């Protein structure tokens, strides 16, 4: 089970990566986009075949890397192919279940968290 708190700040990384790379290489990708992986934010990555989503975060004690691998099918939606995009936690939940958040009708956030 992957728990994503509703106040999480999540960024989707645009490039495809191989999940065989090391944590140092993954954090290097964050550095390239000028993202602070020690901030506690969650960084979402997709693999080259679009069958896995990886989540990177720092919990104050160490870096966590969690992978969701789809048994069937592929990632049905990714927010952007060239830019880092901030996601709502509910959008990431939908993506982890294989859904497309852009096709689901949901109310606007009542009081969005300003960053």
Secondary structure as UniProt FT lines:
FT   TURN            6..7
FT   STRAND          10..17
FT   TURN            19..20
FT   HELIX           23..32
FT   TURN            33..34
FT   TURN            37..38
FT   STRAND          42..47
FT   TURN            48..49
FT   STRAND          52..58
FT   STRAND          63..69
FT   STRAND          85..87
FT   HELIX           89..96
FT   TURN            97..98
FT   HELIX           101..103
//
